[in-house]
Amino acid sequence: MPATDYQGSSASFKNFGQSIMSIGREQVHSMETTYTSQELENFQRLVGEKFQNLSSVSSNELLSISWICKLLDVFLDIQEEFSTILFNNRAQLKKAPMDRLLNEFFDRSVKGLDVCNAIRDGFEQMRQWQKQLEIVLCALDGQRGLCEGQFRRAKKALVDLDIGMLDEKESSSAISHRNRSFGRNNAKKDKSMGHHRSLSWSVSRSWSAARQLQAIGNNLTSPKPNEIMATNGLSVAVFTMNYVLLFVMWALVAAIPCQDRGLQTHFYFSRQFIWAGPILSLHERILEESKKRERRGSCGLLKEINEVEKCARYMNELTDLAQFPLCEEKEGEVRQRVHEVQVVYEAIKEGLDPMERLVREVFHRIVRSRSEGLESIGNANSR
């Protein structure tokens, strides 16, 4: 074969090989893009379904301990799926604008950690109220006839409970500092039965839940078309996770006593997102709950807190009007109210610890996800 012919054949083969390689790369890129697109679509669907389930509950179940636990479970599931997406697309995380969007999300996550610590303080408050309810039950839940001495003991516990709940309603930032959080060793438990203002707290006296929520929501806008294109849609997942974080922290602040509560957070996003409807519906329902006459000025919208307030009010009225010896009808009324106290006491006793464990798990999951994400984008050492 003439040299020229061989060279021509060799060049043709080389060009053919390059074409095959180019086609192969395009196919791989197309497959990766398709996989990422499907993954992100599944993530949006997951968030929508989870919040649709949360929003389908009755008004009686909304903001109960069991509902808050479901909300926290939903956050953990979504956070886990989001972390998986980041891991599967870690090559994209170092590129602009994805690196900036992730760093902003992680900054918001840190603010969410402070909310978790403040909520933990609210749990401690509820434990103090639980102790006062227990005293009322011990005083009035006897099998024998009720005497004046039992009523005096119950009345003292009810007064302490009223003072504690009233102080919590009025307190905003005038609370002493507690150097404690989910991230520290909490092996030593406070054995004191003293008034809650003698306790220390895990957020500074100037900390504000309302301002913290505002900081989480600041500059939180839907990704622009060019950002969606540049990130292969990952920016939409980050935006979604930002709003899941914001809503969950807002709902916790709404439900649980914490420093300088405020529900003025606004939610701005397109209803085109599959999860937009359920989240906006929940936001509206919770706001409506806060406007009810019996909930105005409450230290927390948690259903069980409302039950404590009602039970305390009814029991106070009974003990104030009681005349001894009690007639049979009046004693029956007292025992009915005591039963109601027993029900709410048991609900708090059984639900508070699991709810706190879930908040603790949310705290640690946020920390872990942030560390893994920062390491992926090469900023772990600089943060």
Helices and strands as residue ranges (DSSP letters): H 3-55, H 65-88, H 90-93, H 98-140, H 148-170, G 196-198, H 209-217, H 225-230, H 234-255, H 276-291, G 293-295, H 303-321, H 328-376
